[in-house]
Amino acid sequence: MDFDFTTILEAKKAKNWQLLNESSLSRIWSHYQRATEDQAGKSGFAMLSAFKAGRTRKENMAKHRALKATLRAFGLGYIEVDGVWTPVGDDTESDLPQKERSLFIIGITPEQSAKLMAAYDQDAVVIGNNSKVTLVFQSGDHINLGPFMPNTLSQAYSKIKGKGFHFEWVTQTHTEVLMSTLFG
């Protein structure tokens, strides 16, 4: 189904939450497709959170609002999503999955994404640009992610009103981390 502005506006007025959820996921899918088909790198996106384990909810919400204000100041659009991230390799944080508010940011460059990741003290950011989707870590390491996978879970995933999605990737290391997290 195509979701034009009129359809979305009517769904909002009618409080048709299912249609609105589908339209948000459809928009993310559309931006993902553009970014992965764009050899010139002009249709980038990122998924980033300002939340961090160890901060209070109040602190995390303040950082989240500040990130949204920064994006608006740069003229960047975003879609709010509920995210889950499992911190890896940091003894000061829990190794259990952490719920967090995340933003699917539209039209952002990899350089802007990396600066925001550092500014908001995040472990990693998902960047879609130049026909690929990559998980980039603060250290500079990166993992090429596979295709967009709606309604599935991973070490890091996002949800829009209960509909999960992530970018498919599995490595031996991350599989072992997940198994040890789940089964001790």
CORCOR-V757996 format. One line per field, one symbol per residue. phi: phi as a letter, one per 40 degrees, with the letter a starting at -180 (. if undefined). psi: psi as a letter, one per 40 degrees, with the letter a starting at -180 (. if undefined). burial: + if it has 9 or more other C-alpha atoms within 8 Angstrom, else -. A space follows every 10 residues. Layout:
phi->???
psi->???
burial->???
This chain:
phi->.cbcdccccc ccccfccccc ccccccccdc cccdccbccc gcbcaababb cadgccdccc cccccccccc ccccgccabc bcbbbbcbgb ccbcccdbca cbbccbgccd ccccccdccb fccaacbbaf gabbcbcdch cabcccccbc fbbadbabbb fgccaabcaa bddccccccc ccbg
psi->higidddddd dddefgdddd dddddddddd dddddeegde fefiiihiie ihieiidddd dddddddddd dddefiiihh ihihhhiheh eeiieihhii hihhhheiid ddddddddde fidiihhhif eihhhhidee iihhiaihgi fiiadhiiih fehiiihhhh iddddddddd dde.
burial->-------+-- ++---+--++ +-++++-++- ++-+++-+-- ++++++++++ ++-------+ +-++--+--- ++---+++-+ +++++++--- ------++-+ ++++++++++ --++--++-+ -+-+++++++ ++++++++-- ---++--++- --+-++++++ --++++++-- ---++-+++- +---
